[in-house]
Amino acid sequence: MVQPRSVGLCIVLTIVTCGLYGIYWLICLVNDFNYATGDVQSPSGGMVFLLSLVTCGIYLIYWSYKAGDKLDRLKQQWGMYSSNTGILYLVLSLLGLDIIVWALLQSEVNGMAGSASV
C-alpha cells in the first residue's frame, strides 16, 4: 500500500538531517512508485540506492529519467495530458537537483494513492 507523504516535510527533514532522511525517502519513494505503477520487475528502493552509490550517482540520473518516462506512459494510458516528464527529471538530475525530482515524483505518487482510494 502506498503511504502518502508530505512533500514539504520530506524536504525539510532531508535538509535538517543533512541528507540522511533523503536516503530513507528515496528508498520509500521508489518502492511506492513501483507499487503504484504495478511494476514488480523494477529494482527496489534499496537496489536503486545501492546502484546509485556504486555508480557515484549515475544510476540515479538514469532512474529519474525512466521514472518520468514511465509516468508519462501511465498518464497516456489513463487518457490524461502528459508532458516530457522524463526529460524534465533528467535535466534536474543532471543539475544536481534530485530533491526536486523526488518532490515532483512524490506529489505524483500521492495523487495516484489518492485516486486509487476513491
C-alpha distance (Angstrom), angle and dihedral (degrees) to the residues before:
residue distance angle dihedral
M1 . . .
V2 3.79 . .
Q3 3.78 115.1 .
P4 3.83 112.5 -151.1
R5 3.80 111.6 -131.8
S6 3.78 131.0 -161.8
V7 3.79 106.6 -108.2
G8 3.79 93.7 -154.3
L9 3.79 93.3 49.5
C10 3.81 91.4 48.9
I11 3.80 91.0 52.2
V12 3.81 92.8 47.8
L13 3.81 92.7 47.3
T14 3.81 90.7 48.4
I15 3.81 90.9 53.0
V16 3.82 95.1 42.9
T17 3.82 93.5 49.3
C18 3.81 92.7 45.7
G19 3.79 92.2 -114.9
L20 3.80 100.0 -46.5
Y21 3.79 92.9 111.1
G22 3.80 87.2 46.7
I23 3.80 89.7 64.5
Y24 3.80 90.9 52.7
W25 3.81 90.8 44.2
L26 3.82 91.9 51.3
I27 3.80 92.6 50.2
C28 3.80 92.6 48.5
L29 3.81 92.0 43.0
V30 3.81 93.1 53.7
N31 3.80 91.8 47.3
D32 3.82 92.1 47.4
F33 3.82 91.7 46.6
N34 3.80 91.4 51.0
Y35 3.81 90.5 48.7
A36 3.81 94.0 46.1
T37 3.79 92.7 49.4
G38 3.79 93.5 43.1
D39 3.79 91.7 -126.1
V40 3.79 106.0 145.5
Q41 3.81 95.4 169.0
S42 3.81 96.0 61.6
P43 3.80 117.8 101.2
S44 3.79 116.3 -90.0
G45 3.78 123.3 -113.1
G46 3.78 92.4 -99.6
M47 3.78 91.4 51.3
V48 3.82 92.3 49.1
F49 3.81 89.9 51.3
L50 3.81 92.7 46.5
L51 3.81 93.8 47.6
S52 3.81 90.0 46.8
L53 3.78 90.3 51.4
V54 3.81 93.3 48.6
T55 3.82 94.0 46.3
C56 3.83 94.1 44.2
G57 3.80 92.6 -113.3
I58 3.80 99.1 -47.4
Y59 3.80 93.3 113.0
L60 3.81 90.7 52.1
I61 3.81 89.3 56.4
Y62 3.81 89.7 50.7
W63 3.80 92.1 46.0
S64 3.81 91.7 50.0
Y65 3.80 90.7 54.2
K66 3.81 92.8 47.0
A67 3.83 92.2 47.5
G68 3.80 90.9 52.9
D69 3.79 90.9 46.8
K70 3.81 91.2 49.7
L71 3.80 89.7 48.6
D72 3.81 90.8 53.1
R73 3.80 91.8 50.7
L74 3.80 91.2 49.7
K75 3.79 92.0 50.3
Q76 3.80 90.4 50.8
Q77 3.81 90.5 50.9
W78 3.80 89.9 51.8
G79 3.81 90.7 49.7
M80 3.80 93.7 -112.2
Y81 3.78 127.7 136.0
S82 3.78 111.4 -96.0
S83 3.75 128.9 -172.2
N84 3.78 129.1 -166.2
T85 3.78 94.5 -71.1
G86 3.81 92.1 157.5
I87 3.80 91.2 59.5
L88 3.81 91.5 46.6
Y89 3.81 91.6 50.8
L90 3.81 90.3 46.2
V91 3.80 93.5 52.6
L92 3.81 92.6 45.6
S93 3.81 91.0 49.4
L94 3.78 92.2 48.2
L95 3.81 88.5 53.0
G96 3.82 90.4 52.2
L97 3.80 94.3 -109.2
D98 3.79 96.9 126.7
I99 3.79 91.9 140.2
I100 3.81 88.7 64.7
V101 3.80 90.1 50.8
W102 3.79 89.6 51.2
A103 3.82 91.2 48.1
L104 3.81 92.5 50.5
L105 3.78 92.0 45.5
Q106 3.82 91.9 46.5
S107 3.78 88.8 53.2
E108 3.82 90.0 53.0
V109 3.82 92.0 46.9
N110 3.81 90.0 49.6
G111 3.80 88.1 52.1
M112 3.82 91.6 50.1
A113 3.79 90.7 49.3
G114 3.80 91.2 48.8
S115 3.78 94.3 49.2
A116 3.81 92.1 47.0
S117 3.79 93.0 54.6
V118 3.83 94.0 50.7
